[in-house]
């Protein structure tokens, strides 16, 4: 499986989910916010090593913050 499917797509999903949570987390009910925190993680195929997953996971918050301050227009659907 190419890296784009096993790493890049999961990273982008996690970054977008985290950015959404940062931007709209206060609008969610407590139970929804907890579910978002639990489900907004980085999910990769099982053959991705633990150290590789850790390295990617550590950067999710940074990338989400950079996405939010970028000039990219983010229109999250509620």
N, CA, C, O and CB atoms as a CASP TS submission, in Angstrom:
PFRMAT TS
TARGET T0000
AUTHOR 0000-0000-0000
METHOD Language model
MODEL 1
PARENT N/A
ATOM      1  N   UNK     1       0.851  -1.166   0.000  1.00  0.00           N
ATOM      2  CA  UNK     1       0.000   0.000   0.000  1.00  0.00           C
ATOM      3  C   UNK     1       0.902   1.236   0.000  1.00  0.00           C
ATOM      4  O   UNK     1       1.863   1.297   0.767  1.00  0.00           O
ATOM      5  CB  UNK     1      -0.971  -0.006   1.226  1.00  0.00           C
ATOM      6  N   UNK     2       0.607   2.211  -0.842  1.00  0.00           N
ATOM      7  CA  UNK     2       1.451   3.407  -0.896  1.00  0.00           C
ATOM      8  C   UNK     2       1.340   4.241   0.381  1.00  0.00           C
ATOM      9  O   UNK     2       0.334   4.194   1.088  1.00  0.00           O
ATOM     10  CB  UNK     2       1.075   4.261  -2.104  1.00  0.00           C
ATOM     11  N   UNK     3       2.400   5.004   0.655  1.00  0.00           N
ATOM     12  CA  UNK     3       2.418   5.863   1.837  1.00  0.00           C
ATOM     13  C   UNK     3       1.248   6.833   1.862  1.00  0.00           C
ATOM     14  O   UNK     3       0.758   7.184   2.935  1.00  0.00           O
ATOM     15  CB  UNK     3       3.715   6.632   1.899  1.00  0.00           C
ATOM     16  N   UNK     4       0.796   7.268   0.697  1.00  0.00           N
ATOM     17  CA  UNK     4      -0.315   8.220   0.638  1.00  0.00           C
ATOM     18  C   UNK     4      -1.561   7.647   1.310  1.00  0.00           C
ATOM     19  O   UNK     4      -2.305   8.377   1.965  1.00  0.00           O
ATOM     20  CB  UNK     4      -0.627   8.591  -0.821  1.00  0.00           C
ATOM     21  N   UNK     5      -1.785   6.364   1.153  1.00  0.00           N
ATOM     22  CA  UNK     5      -2.970   5.745   1.750  1.00  0.00           C
ATOM     23  C   UNK     5      -2.738   5.275   3.180  1.00  0.00           C
ATOM     24  O   UNK     5      -3.662   5.281   3.994  1.00  0.00           O
ATOM     25  CB  UNK     5      -3.416   4.579   0.908  1.00  0.00           C
ATOM     26  N   UNK     6      -1.527   4.874   3.485  1.00  0.00           N
ATOM     27  CA  UNK     6      -1.272   4.329   4.815  1.00  0.00           C
ATOM     28  C   UNK     6      -0.830   5.381   5.828  1.00  0.00           C
ATOM     29  O   UNK     6      -0.928   5.152   7.034  1.00  0.00           O
ATOM     30  CB  UNK     6      -0.230   3.259   4.726  1.00  0.00           C
ATOM     31  N   UNK     7      -0.341   6.542   5.352  1.00  0.00           N
ATOM     32  CA  UNK     7       0.142   7.571   6.272  1.00  0.00           C
ATOM     33  C   UNK     7      -0.457   8.948   5.988  1.00  0.00           C
ATOM     34  O   UNK     7      -1.007   9.579   6.891  1.00  0.00           O
ATOM     35  CB  UNK     7       1.651   7.652   6.202  1.00  0.00           C
ATOM     36  N   UNK     8      -0.359   9.417   4.753  1.00  0.00           N
ATOM     37  CA  UNK     8      -0.763  10.785   4.443  1.00  0.00           C
ATOM     38  C   UNK     8      -2.255  11.015   4.657  1.00  0.00           C
ATOM     39  O   UNK     8      -2.642  12.001   5.283  1.00  0.00           O
ATOM     40  CB  UNK     8      -0.396  11.118   3.016  1.00  0.00           C
ATOM     41  N   UNK     9      -3.087  10.131   4.153  1.00  0.00           N
ATOM     42  CA  UNK     9      -4.539  10.291   4.326  1.00  0.00           C
ATOM     43  C   UNK     9      -4.916  10.217   5.809  1.00  0.00           C
ATOM     44  O   UNK     9      -5.681  11.064   6.270  1.00  0.00           O
ATOM     45  CB  UNK     9      -5.305   9.205   3.525  1.00  0.00           C
ATOM     46  N   UNK    10      -4.414   9.245   6.573  1.00  0.00           N
ATOM     47  CA  UNK    10      -4.737   9.237   8.005  1.00  0.00           C
ATOM     48  C   UNK    10      -4.252  10.493   8.739  1.00  0.00           C
ATOM     49  O   UNK    10      -4.927  10.976   9.648  1.00  0.00           O
ATOM     50  CB  UNK    10      -4.132   8.011   8.656  1.00  0.00           C
ATOM     51  N   UNK    11      -3.098  11.018   8.353  1.00  0.00           N
ATOM     52  CA  UNK    11      -2.594  12.244   8.985  1.00  0.00           C
ATOM     53  C   UNK    11      -3.545  13.399   8.697  1.00  0.00           C
ATOM     54  O   UNK    11      -3.928  14.131   9.611  1.00  0.00           O
ATOM     55  CB  UNK    11      -1.163  12.581   8.481  1.00  0.00           C
ATOM     56  N   UNK    12      -3.931  13.569   7.425  1.00  0.00           N
ATOM     57  CA  UNK    12      -4.839  14.670   7.077  1.00  0.00           C
ATOM     58  C   UNK    12      -6.178  14.529   7.791  1.00  0.00           C
ATOM     59  O   UNK    12      -6.736  15.525   8.251  1.00  0.00           O
ATOM     60  CB  UNK    12      -5.060  14.723   5.558  1.00  0.00           C
ATOM     61  N   UNK    13      -6.693  13.334   7.891  1.00  0.00           N
ATOM     62  CA  UNK    13      -7.957  13.129   8.612  1.00  0.00           C
ATOM     63  C   UNK    13      -7.821  13.545  10.063  1.00  0.00           C
ATOM     64  O   UNK    13      -8.701  14.221  10.597  1.00  0.00           O
ATOM     65  CB  UNK    13      -8.400  11.660   8.527  1.00  0.00           C
ATOM     66  N   UNK    14      -6.739  13.155  10.707  1.00  0.00           N
ATOM     67  CA  UNK    14      -6.518  13.505  12.106  1.00  0.00           C
ATOM     68  C   UNK    14      -6.331  15.012  12.276  1.00  0.00           C
ATOM     69  O   UNK    14      -6.842  15.595  13.232  1.00  0.00           O
ATOM     70  CB  UNK    14      -5.298  12.758  12.653  1.00  0.00           C
ATOM     71  N   UNK    15      -5.605  15.644  11.358  1.00  0.00           N
ATOM     72  CA  UNK    15      -5.367  17.090  11.434  1.00  0.00           C
ATOM     73  C   UNK    15      -6.671  17.855  11.253  1.00  0.00           C
ATOM     74  O   UNK    15      -6.947  18.790  12.004  1.00  0.00           O
ATOM     75  CB  UNK    15      -4.339  17.531  10.370  1.00  0.00           C
ATOM     76  N   UNK    16      -7.467  17.473  10.276  1.00  0.00           N
ATOM     77  CA  UNK    16      -8.739  18.160  10.036  1.00  0.00           C
ATOM     78  C   UNK    16      -9.691  17.949  11.212  1.00  0.00           C
ATOM     79  O   UNK    16     -10.368  18.887  11.634  1.00  0.00           O
ATOM     80  CB  UNK    16      -9.388  17.658   8.726  1.00  0.00           C
ATOM     81  N   UNK    17      -9.749  16.738  11.739  1.00  0.00           N
ATOM     82  CA  UNK    17     -10.595  16.475  12.909  1.00  0.00           C
ATOM     83  C   UNK    17     -10.149  17.310  14.109  1.00  0.00           C
ATOM     84  O   UNK    17     -10.984  17.871  14.818  1.00  0.00           O
ATOM     85  CB  UNK    17     -10.564  14.980  13.268  1.00  0.00           C
ATOM     86  N   UNK    18      -8.849  17.394  14.338  1.00  0.00           N
ATOM     87  CA  UNK    18      -8.324  18.179  15.455  1.00  0.00           C
ATOM     88  C   UNK    18      -8.609  19.660  15.246  1.00  0.00           C
ATOM     89  O   UNK    18      -8.992  20.351  16.191  1.00  0.00           O
ATOM     90  CB  UNK    18      -6.812  17.946  15.619  1.00  0.00           C
ATOM     91  N   UNK    19      -8.432  20.158  14.032  1.00  0.00           N
ATOM     92  CA  UNK    19      -8.712  21.564  13.735  1.00  0.00           C
ATOM     93  C   UNK    19     -10.188  21.867  13.979  1.00  0.00           C
ATOM     94  O   UNK    19     -10.519  22.920  14.524  1.00  0.00           O
ATOM     95  CB  UNK    19      -8.326  21.903  12.274  1.00  0.00           C
ATOM     96  N   UNK    20     -11.064  20.973  13.590  1.00  0.00           N
ATOM     97  CA  UNK    20     -12.491  21.145  13.831  1.00  0.00           C
ATOM     98  C   UNK    20     -12.770  21.220  15.325  1.00  0.00           C
ATOM     99  O   UNK    20     -13.527  22.079  15.776  1.00  0.00           O
ATOM    100  CB  UNK    20     -13.291  19.998  13.195  1.00  0.00           C
ATOM    101  N   UNK    21     -12.168  20.337  16.082  1.00  0.00           N
ATOM    102  CA  UNK    21     -12.377  20.310  17.531  1.00  0.00           C
ATOM    103  C   UNK    21     -11.891  21.601  18.174  1.00  0.00           C
ATOM    104  O   UNK    21     -12.546  22.137  19.068  1.00  0.00           O
ATOM    105  CB  UNK    21     -11.659  19.107  18.156  1.00  0.00           C
ATOM    106  N   UNK    22     -10.750  22.101  17.727  1.00  0.00           N
ATOM    107  CA  UNK    22     -10.222  23.356  18.263  1.00  0.00           C
ATOM    108  C   UNK    22     -11.153  24.513  17.914  1.00  0.00           C
ATOM    109  O   UNK    22     -11.441  25.357  18.763  1.00  0.00           O
ATOM    110  CB  UNK    22      -8.803  23.626  17.719  1.00  0.00           C
ATOM    111  N   UNK    23     -11.621  24.554  16.678  1.00  0.00           N
ATOM    112  CA  UNK    23     -12.452  25.671  16.227  1.00  0.00           C
ATOM    113  C   UNK    23     -13.868  25.621  16.778  1.00  0.00           C
ATOM    114  O   UNK    23     -14.426  26.666  17.112  1.00  0.00           O
ATOM    115  CB  UNK    23     -12.504  25.693  14.727  1.00  0.00           C
ATOM    116  N   UNK    24     -14.468  24.434  16.883  1.00  0.00           N
ATOM    117  CA  UNK    24     -15.885  24.323  17.234  1.00  0.00           C
ATOM    118  C   UNK    24     -16.153  23.480  18.475  1.00  0.00           C
ATOM    119  O   UNK    24     -17.305  23.142  18.747  1.00  0.00           O
ATOM    120  CB  UNK    24     -16.637  23.746  16.085  1.00  0.00           C
ATOM    121  N   UNK    25     -15.133  23.141  19.219  1.00  0.00           N
ATOM    122  CA  UNK    25     -15.313  22.280  20.381  1.00  0.00           C
ATOM    123  C   UNK    25     -16.264  22.831  21.419  1.00  0.00           C
ATOM    124  O   UNK    25     -16.988  22.078  22.070  1.00  0.00           O
ATOM    125  CB  UNK    25     -14.007  22.027  21.015  1.00  0.00           C
ATOM    126  N   UNK    26     -16.263  24.166  21.579  1.00  0.00           N
ATOM    127  CA  UNK    26     -17.142  24.766  22.585  1.00  0.00           C
ATOM    128  C   UNK    26     -18.609  24.661  22.206  1.00  0.00           C
ATOM    129  O   UNK    26     -19.475  24.812  23.067  1.00  0.00           O
ATOM    130  CB  UNK    26     -16.778  26.217  22.794  1.00  0.00           C
ATOM    131  N   UNK    27     -18.909  24.405  20.935  1.00  0.00           N
ATOM    132  CA  UNK    27     -20.288  24.266  20.493  1.00  0.00           C
ATOM    133  C   UNK    27     -20.855  22.876  20.756  1.00  0.00           C
ATOM    134  O   UNK    27     -22.066  22.665  20.686  1.00  0.00           O
ATOM    135  CB  UNK    27     -20.387  24.582  19.028  1.00  0.00           C
ATOM    136  N   UNK    28     -19.978  21.940  21.056  1.00  0.00           N
ATOM    137  CA  UNK    28     -20.403  20.565  21.270  1.00  0.00           C
ATOM    138  C   UNK    28     -20.812  20.343  22.721  1.00  0.00           C
ATOM    139  O   UNK    28     -20.267  20.965  23.632  1.00  0.00           O
ATOM    140  CB  UNK    28     -19.288  19.595  20.880  1.00  0.00           C
ATOM    141  N   UNK    29     -21.756  19.469  22.920  1.00  0.00           N
ATOM    142  CA  UNK    29     -22.120  19.057  24.278  1.00  0.00           C
ATOM    143  C   UNK    29     -20.948  18.285  24.878  1.00  0.00           C
ATOM    144  O   UNK    29     -20.081  17.815  24.142  1.00  0.00           O
ATOM    145  CB  UNK    29     -23.428  18.185  24.280  1.00  0.00           C
ATOM    146  N   UNK    30     -20.911  18.151  26.184  1.00  0.00           N
ATOM    147  CA  UNK    30     -19.793  17.480  26.846  1.00  0.00           C
ATOM    148  C   UNK    30     -19.572  16.064  26.323  1.00  0.00           C
ATOM    149  O   UNK    30     -18.433  15.663  26.082  1.00  0.00           O
ATOM    150  CB  UNK    30     -20.027  17.439  28.343  1.00  0.00           C
ATOM    151  N   UNK    31     -20.649  15.306  26.145  1.00  0.00           N
ATOM    152  CA  UNK    31     -20.522  13.925  25.660  1.00  0.00           C
ATOM    153  C   UNK    31     -19.992  13.897  24.234  1.00  0.00           C
ATOM    154  O   UNK    31     -19.176  13.045  23.883  1.00  0.00           O
ATOM    155  CB  UNK    31     -21.877  13.200  25.732  1.00  0.00           C
ATOM    156  N   UNK    32     -20.463  14.840  23.409  1.00  0.00           N
ATOM    157  CA  UNK    32     -19.982  14.912  22.024  1.00  0.00           C
ATOM    158  C   UNK    32     -18.514  15.305  21.991  1.00  0.00           C
ATOM    159  O   UNK    32     -17.733  14.744  21.222  1.00  0.00           O
ATOM    160  CB  UNK    32     -20.818  15.915  21.208  1.00  0.00           C
ATOM    161  N   UNK    33     -18.137  16.273  22.827  1.00  0.00           N
ATOM    162  CA  UNK    33     -16.745  16.727  22.870  1.00  0.00           C
ATOM    163  C   UNK    33     -15.831  15.584  23.278  1.00  0.00           C
ATOM    164  O   UNK    33     -14.753  15.416  22.708  1.00  0.00           O
ATOM    165  CB  UNK    33     -16.586  17.912  23.842  1.00  0.00           C
ATOM    166  N   UNK    34     -16.255  14.796  24.264  1.00  0.00           N
ATOM    167  CA  UNK    34     -15.463  13.644  24.718  1.00  0.00           C
ATOM    168  C   UNK    34     -15.327  12.628  23.586  1.00  0.00           C
ATOM    169  O   UNK    34     -14.242  12.091  23.361  1.00  0.00           O
ATOM    170  CB  UNK    34     -16.116  12.980  25.964  1.00  0.00           C
ATOM    171  N   UNK    35     -16.419  12.363  22.877  1.00  0.00           N
ATOM    172  CA  UNK    35     -16.371  11.421  21.752  1.00  0.00           C
ATOM    173  C   UNK    35     -15.446  11.934  20.660  1.00  0.00           C
ATOM    174  O   UNK    35     -14.690  11.156  20.078  1.00  0.00           O
ATOM    175  CB  UNK    35     -17.779  11.185  21.182  1.00  0.00           C
ATOM    176  N   UNK    36     -15.494  13.235  20.372  1.00  0.00           N
ATOM    177  CA  UNK    36     -14.610  13.817  19.354  1.00  0.00           C
ATOM    178  C   UNK    36     -13.156  13.656  19.767  1.00  0.00           C
ATOM    179  O   UNK    36     -12.310  13.296  18.949  1.00  0.00           O
ATOM    180  CB  UNK    36     -14.938  15.309  19.129  1.00  0.00           C
ATOM    181  N   UNK    37     -12.863  13.924  21.044  1.00  0.00           N
ATOM    182  CA  UNK    37     -11.477  13.792  21.495  1.00  0.00           C
ATOM    183  C   UNK    37     -10.994  12.364  21.334  1.00  0.00           C
ATOM    184  O   UNK    37      -9.848  12.131  20.950  1.00  0.00           O
ATOM    185  CB  UNK    37     -11.339  14.232  22.955  1.00  0.00           C
ATOM    186  N   UNK    38     -11.863  11.410  21.626  1.00  0.00           N
ATOM    187  CA  UNK    38     -11.474  10.006  21.538  1.00  0.00           C
ATOM    188  C   UNK    38     -11.386   9.540  20.087  1.00  0.00           C
ATOM    189  O   UNK    38     -10.521   8.733  19.748  1.00  0.00           O
ATOM    190  CB  UNK    38     -12.464   9.136  22.306  1.00  0.00           C
ATOM    191  N   UNK    39     -12.272  10.041  19.231  1.00  0.00           N
ATOM    192  CA  UNK    39     -12.325   9.560  17.855  1.00  0.00           C
ATOM    193  C   UNK    39     -11.510  10.385  16.876  1.00  0.00           C
ATOM    194  O   UNK    39     -11.338   9.972  15.729  1.00  0.00           O
ATOM    195  CB  UNK    39     -13.732   9.526  17.399  1.00  0.00           C
ATOM    196  N   UNK    40     -11.003  11.537  17.291  1.00  0.00           N
ATOM    197  CA  UNK    40     -10.285  12.415  16.378  1.00  0.00           C
ATOM    198  C   UNK    40      -8.802  12.076  16.312  1.00  0.00           C
ATOM    199  O   UNK    40      -7.996  12.898  15.876  1.00  0.00           O
ATOM    200  CB  UNK    40     -10.465  13.859  16.795  1.00  0.00           C
ATOM    201  N   UNK    41      -8.442  10.887  16.737  1.00  0.00           N
ATOM    202  CA  UNK    41      -7.042  10.494  16.773  1.00  0.00           C
ATOM    203  C   UNK    41      -6.503  10.058  15.425  1.00  0.00           C
ATOM    204  O   UNK    41      -7.182  10.148  14.402  1.00  0.00           O
ATOM    205  CB  UNK    41      -6.856   9.395  17.753  1.00  0.00           C
ATOM    206  N   UNK    42      -5.294   9.593  15.447  1.00  0.00           N
ATOM    207  CA  UNK    42      -4.609   9.124  14.251  1.00  0.00           C
ATOM    208  C   UNK    42      -4.784   7.613  14.143  1.00  0.00           C
ATOM    209  O   UNK    42      -4.329   6.863  15.007  1.00  0.00           O
ATOM    210  CB  UNK    42      -3.100   9.509  14.281  1.00  0.00           C
ATOM    211  N   UNK    43      -5.442   7.176  13.086  1.00  0.00           N
ATOM    212  CA  UNK    43      -5.670   5.755  12.858  1.00  0.00           C
ATOM    213  C   UNK    43      -4.928   5.326  11.602  1.00  0.00           C
ATOM    214  O   UNK    43      -5.239   5.782  10.502  1.00  0.00           O
ATOM    215  CB  UNK    43      -7.185   5.445  12.736  1.00  0.00           C
ATOM    216  N   UNK    44      -3.950   4.450  11.769  1.00  0.00           N
ATOM    217  CA  UNK    44      -3.130   3.958  10.661  1.00  0.00           C
ATOM    218  C   UNK    44      -3.270   2.446  10.554  1.00  0.00           C
ATOM    219  O   UNK    44      -3.702   1.789  11.501  1.00  0.00           O
ATOM    220  CB  UNK    44      -1.642   4.356  10.852  1.00  0.00           C
ATOM    221  N   UNK    45      -2.903   1.893   9.395  1.00  0.00           N
ATOM    222  CA  UNK    45      -2.932   0.440   9.258  1.00  0.00           C
ATOM    223  C   UNK    45      -1.998  -0.224  10.276  1.00  0.00           C
ATOM    224  O   UNK    45      -1.042   0.398  10.740  1.00  0.00           O
ATOM    225  CB  UNK    45      -2.538   0.032   7.827  1.00  0.00           C
ATOM    226  N   UNK    46      -2.268  -1.461  10.616  1.00  0.00           N
ATOM    227  CA  UNK    46      -1.493  -2.137  11.667  1.00  0.00           C
ATOM    228  C   UNK    46      -0.013  -2.341  11.341  1.00  0.00           C
ATOM    229  O   UNK    46       0.779  -2.574  12.253  1.00  0.00           O
ATOM    230  CB  UNK    46      -2.107  -3.465  11.951  1.00  0.00           C
ATOM    231  N   UNK    47       0.377  -2.262  10.087  1.00  0.00           N
ATOM    232  CA  UNK    47       1.787  -2.476   9.759  1.00  0.00           C
ATOM    233  C   UNK    47       2.641  -1.221   9.964  1.00  0.00           C
ATOM    234  O   UNK    47       3.859  -1.276   9.793  1.00  0.00           O
ATOM    235  CB  UNK    47       1.912  -2.943   8.323  1.00  0.00           C
ATOM    236  N   UNK    48       2.029  -0.107  10.324  1.00  0.00           N
ATOM    237  CA  UNK    48       2.803   1.091  10.660  1.00  0.00           C
ATOM    238  C   UNK    48       3.392   0.867  12.050  1.00  0.00           C
ATOM    239  O   UNK    48       2.675   0.536  12.994  1.00  0.00           O
ATOM    240  CB  UNK    48       1.910   2.402  10.612  1.00  0.00           C
ATOM    241  N   UNK    49       4.702   1.050  12.162  1.00  0.00           N
ATOM    242  CA  UNK    49       5.375   0.767  13.431  1.00  0.00           C
ATOM    243  C   UNK    49       4.940   1.749  14.509  1.00  0.00           C
ATOM    244  O   UNK    49       4.496   2.860  14.220  1.00  0.00           O
ATOM    245  CB  UNK    49       6.898   0.820  13.255  1.00  0.00           C
ATOM    246  N   UNK    50       5.075   1.320  15.742  1.00  0.00           N
ATOM    247  CA  UNK    50       4.704   2.165  16.868  1.00  0.00           C
ATOM    248  C   UNK    50       5.506   3.460  16.909  1.00  0.00           C
ATOM    249  O   UNK    50       4.960   4.524  17.203  1.00  0.00           O
ATOM    250  CB  UNK    50       4.889   1.410  18.160  1.00  0.00           C
ATOM    251  N   UNK    51       6.797   3.372  16.615  1.00  0.00           N
ATOM    252  CA  UNK    51       7.631   4.578  16.647  1.00  0.00           C
ATOM    253  C   UNK    51       7.244   5.537  15.519  1.00  0.00           C
ATOM    254  O   UNK    51       7.264   6.754  15.702  1.00  0.00           O
ATOM    255  CB  UNK    51       9.124   4.203  16.537  1.00  0.00           C
ATOM    256  N   UNK    52       6.898   4.991  14.367  1.00  0.00           N
ATOM    257  CA  UNK    52       6.470   5.832  13.246  1.00  0.00           C
ATOM    258  C   UNK    52       5.134   6.504  13.570  1.00  0.00           C
ATOM    259  O   UNK    52       4.939   7.683  13.275  1.00  0.00           O
ATOM    260  CB  UNK    52       6.353   4.993  11.946  1.00  0.00           C
ATOM    261  N   UNK    53       4.210   5.743  14.182  1.00  0.00           N
ATOM    262  CA  UNK    53       2.929   6.297  14.595  1.00  0.00           C
ATOM    263  C   UNK    53       3.134   7.402  15.622  1.00  0.00           C
ATOM    264  O   UNK    53       2.514   8.461  15.523  1.00  0.00           O
ATOM    265  CB  UNK    53       2.025   5.198  15.165  1.00  0.00           C
ATOM    266  N   UNK    54       4.002   7.167  16.613  1.00  0.00           N
ATOM    267  CA  UNK    54       4.286   8.173  17.637  1.00  0.00           C
ATOM    268  C   UNK    54       4.814   9.465  17.017  1.00  0.00           C
ATOM    269  O   UNK    54       4.402  10.561  17.397  1.00  0.00           O
ATOM    270  CB  UNK    54       5.296   7.630  18.649  1.00  0.00           C
ATOM    271  N   UNK    55       5.725   9.325  16.063  1.00  0.00           N
ATOM    272  CA  UNK    55       6.312  10.493  15.407  1.00  0.00           C
ATOM    273  C   UNK    55       5.240  11.316  14.678  1.00  0.00           C
ATOM    274  O   UNK    55       5.242  12.545  14.746  1.00  0.00           O
ATOM    275  CB  UNK    55       7.407  10.052  14.418  1.00  0.00           C
ATOM    276  N   UNK    56       4.329  10.631  13.983  1.00  0.00           N
ATOM    277  CA  UNK    56       3.251  11.329  13.277  1.00  0.00           C
ATOM    278  C   UNK    56       2.273  11.941  14.280  1.00  0.00           C
ATOM    279  O   UNK    56       1.872  13.095  14.135  1.00  0.00           O
ATOM    280  CB  UNK    56       2.507  10.361  12.320  1.00  0.00           C
ATOM    281  N   UNK    57       1.897  11.175  15.286  1.00  0.00           N
ATOM    282  CA  UNK    57       0.902  11.612  16.271  1.00  0.00           C
ATOM    283  C   UNK    57       1.355  12.857  17.030  1.00  0.00           C
ATOM    284  O   UNK    57       0.536  13.724  17.334  1.00  0.00           O
ATOM    285  CB  UNK    57       0.613  10.488  17.256  1.00  0.00           C
ATOM    286  N   UNK    58       2.642  12.956  17.339  1.00  0.00           N
ATOM    287  CA  UNK    58       3.173  14.095  18.080  1.00  0.00           C
ATOM    288  C   UNK    58       3.027  15.403  17.314  1.00  0.00           C
ATOM    289  O   UNK    58       3.047  16.475  17.919  1.00  0.00           O
ATOM    290  CB  UNK    58       4.627  13.861  18.413  1.00  0.00           C
ATOM    291  N   UNK    59       2.882  15.333  15.991  1.00  0.00           N
ATOM    292  CA  UNK    59       2.815  16.537  15.167  1.00  0.00           C
ATOM    293  C   UNK    59       1.392  16.968  14.823  1.00  0.00           C
ATOM    294  O   UNK    59       1.204  18.032  14.234  1.00  0.00           O
ATOM    295  CB  UNK    59       3.581  16.317  13.902  1.00  0.00           C
ATOM    296  N   UNK    60       0.398  16.177  15.172  1.00  0.00           N
ATOM    297  CA  UNK    60      -0.993  16.465  14.794  1.00  0.00           C
ATOM    298  C   UNK    60      -1.441  17.828  15.327  1.00  0.00           C
ATOM    299  O   UNK    60      -2.009  18.619  14.574  1.00  0.00           O
ATOM    300  CB  UNK    60      -1.930  15.362  15.321  1.00  0.00           C
ATOM    301  N   UNK    61      -1.199  18.114  16.600  1.00  0.00           N
ATOM    302  CA  UNK    61      -1.627  19.395  17.176  1.00  0.00           C
ATOM    303  C   UNK    61      -0.964  20.574  16.474  1.00  0.00           C
ATOM    304  O   UNK    61      -1.627  21.565  16.168  1.00  0.00           O
ATOM    305  CB  UNK    61      -1.310  19.438  18.671  1.00  0.00           C
ATOM    306  N   UNK    62       0.321  20.478  16.221  1.00  0.00           N
ATOM    307  CA  UNK    62       1.049  21.544  15.530  1.00  0.00           C
ATOM    308  C   UNK    62       0.466  21.774  14.139  1.00  0.00           C
ATOM    309  O   UNK    62       0.216  22.913  13.745  1.00  0.00           O
ATOM    310  CB  UNK    62       2.549  21.201  15.430  1.00  0.00           C
ATOM    311  N   UNK    63       0.252  20.693  13.401  1.00  0.00           N
ATOM    312  CA  UNK    63      -0.281  20.827  12.043  1.00  0.00           C
ATOM    313  C   UNK    63      -1.706  21.376  12.061  1.00  0.00           C
ATOM    314  O   UNK    63      -2.073  22.150  11.176  1.00  0.00           O
ATOM    315  CB  UNK    63      -0.248  19.474  11.322  1.00  0.00           C
ATOM    316  N   UNK    64      -2.507  20.996  13.037  1.00  0.00           N
ATOM    317  CA  UNK    64      -3.874  21.515  13.146  1.00  0.00           C
ATOM    318  C   UNK    64      -3.843  23.016  13.423  1.00  0.00           C
ATOM    319  O   UNK    64      -4.608  23.770  12.821  1.00  0.00           O
ATOM    320  CB  UNK    64      -4.656  20.776  14.263  1.00  0.00           C
ATOM    321  N   UNK    65      -2.977  23.453  14.316  1.00  0.00           N
ATOM    322  CA  UNK    65      -2.853  24.889  14.600  1.00  0.00           C
ATOM    323  C   UNK    65      -2.385  25.651  13.365  1.00  0.00           C
ATOM    324  O   UNK    65      -2.888  26.736  13.075  1.00  0.00           O
ATOM    325  CB  UNK    65      -1.877  25.126  15.766  1.00  0.00           C
ATOM    326  N   UNK    66      -1.426  25.088  12.639  1.00  0.00           N
ATOM    327  CA  UNK    66      -0.945  25.742  11.421  1.00  0.00           C
ATOM    328  C   UNK    66      -2.040  25.812  10.361  1.00  0.00           C
ATOM    329  O   UNK    66      -2.145  26.798   9.632  1.00  0.00           O
ATOM    330  CB  UNK    66       0.276  25.001  10.864  1.00  0.00           C
ATOM    331  N   UNK    67      -2.841  24.779  10.281  1.00  0.00           N
ATOM    332  CA  UNK    67      -3.959  24.781   9.343  1.00  0.00           C
ATOM    333  C   UNK    67      -4.946  25.890   9.695  1.00  0.00           C
ATOM    334  O   UNK    67      -5.433  26.595   8.811  1.00  0.00           O
ATOM    335  CB  UNK    67      -4.667  23.413   9.340  1.00  0.00           C
ATOM    336  N   UNK    68      -5.240  26.045  10.974  1.00  0.00           N
ATOM    337  CA  UNK    68      -6.205  27.047  11.410  1.00  0.00           C
ATOM    338  C   UNK    68      -5.724  28.476  11.186  1.00  0.00           C
ATOM    339  O   UNK    68      -6.545  29.361  10.945  1.00  0.00           O
ATOM    340  CB  UNK    68      -6.519  26.848  12.864  1.00  0.00           C
ATOM    341  N   UNK    69      -4.426  28.727  11.257  1.00  0.00           N
ATOM    342  CA  UNK    69      -3.907  30.085  11.052  1.00  0.00           C
ATOM    343  C   UNK    69      -3.471  30.334   9.615  1.00  0.00           C
ATOM    344  O   UNK    69      -3.016  31.429   9.283  1.00  0.00           O
ATOM    345  CB  UNK    69      -2.740  30.338  11.983  1.00  0.00           C
ATOM    346  N   UNK    70      -3.607  29.330   8.767  1.00  0.00           N
ATOM    347  CA  UNK    70      -3.227  29.498   7.363  1.00  0.00           C
ATOM    348  C   UNK    70      -4.254  30.361   6.643  1.00  0.00           C
ATOM    349  O   UNK    70      -5.293  30.706   7.205  1.00  0.00           O
ATOM    350  CB  UNK    70      -3.092  28.126   6.662  1.00  0.00           C
ATOM    351  N   UNK    71      -3.960  30.701   5.417  1.00  0.00           N
ATOM    352  CA  UNK    71      -4.889  31.501   4.619  1.00  0.00           C
ATOM    353  C   UNK    71      -5.966  30.636   3.968  1.00  0.00           C
ATOM    354  O   UNK    71      -6.819  31.153   3.246  1.00  0.00           O
ATOM    355  CB  UNK    71      -4.129  32.276   3.547  1.00  0.00           C
ATOM    356  N   UNK    72      -5.936  29.334   4.213  1.00  0.00           N
ATOM    357  CA  UNK    72      -6.931  28.435   3.661  1.00  0.00           C
ATOM    358  C   UNK    72      -8.278  28.671   4.334  1.00  0.00           C
ATOM    359  O   UNK    72      -8.371  28.675   5.562  1.00  0.00           O
ATOM    360  CB  UNK    72      -6.491  26.972   3.827  1.00  0.00           C
ATOM    361  N   UNK    73      -9.318  28.868   3.536  1.00  0.00           N
ATOM    362  CA  UNK    73     -10.655  29.077   4.071  1.00  0.00           C
ATOM    363  C   UNK    73     -11.219  27.728   4.489  1.00  0.00           C
ATOM    364  O   UNK    73     -11.367  26.826   3.664  1.00  0.00           O
ATOM    365  CB  UNK    73     -11.582  29.775   3.029  1.00  0.00           C
ATOM    366  N   UNK    74     -11.530  27.595   5.761  1.00  0.00           N
ATOM    367  CA  UNK    74     -12.083  26.358   6.294  1.00  0.00           C
ATOM    368  C   UNK    74     -13.542  26.577   6.639  1.00  0.00           C
ATOM    369  O   UNK    74     -13.859  27.321   7.567  1.00  0.00           O
ATOM    370  CB  UNK    74     -11.292  25.880   7.533  1.00  0.00           C
ATOM    371  N   UNK    75     -14.406  25.953   5.921  1.00  0.00           N
ATOM    372  CA  UNK    75     -15.837  26.061   6.175  1.00  0.00           C
ATOM    373  C   UNK    75     -16.331  24.721   6.695  1.00  0.00           C
ATOM    374  O   UNK    75     -16.840  23.890   5.943  1.00  0.00           O
ATOM    375  CB  UNK    75     -16.613  26.486   4.890  1.00  0.00           C
ATOM    376  N   UNK    76     -16.169  24.531   8.002  1.00  0.00           N
ATOM    377  CA  UNK    76     -16.592  23.280   8.605  1.00  0.00           C
ATOM    378  C   UNK    76     -18.113  23.230   8.642  1.00  0.00           C
ATOM    379  O   UNK    76     -18.761  24.181   9.078  1.00  0.00           O
ATOM    380  CB  UNK    76     -16.001  23.124  10.025  1.00  0.00           C
ATOM    381  N   UNK    77     -18.668  22.148   8.194  1.00  0.00           N
ATOM    382  CA  UNK    77     -20.118  21.957   8.185  1.00  0.00           C
ATOM    383  C   UNK    77     -20.546  21.492   9.561  1.00  0.00           C
ATOM    384  O   UNK    77     -19.956  20.565  10.115  1.00  0.00           O
ATOM    385  CB  UNK    77     -20.555  20.934   7.089  1.00  0.00           C
ATOM    386  N   UNK    78     -21.556  22.118  10.112  1.00  0.00           N
ATOM    387  CA  UNK    78     -22.073  21.741  11.436  1.00  0.00           C
ATOM    388  C   UNK    78     -23.127  20.679  11.297  1.00  0.00           C
ATOM    389  O   UNK    78     -23.685  20.228  12.298  1.00  0.00           O
ATOM    390  CB  UNK    78     -22.646  22.956  12.175  1.00  0.00           C
TER
END
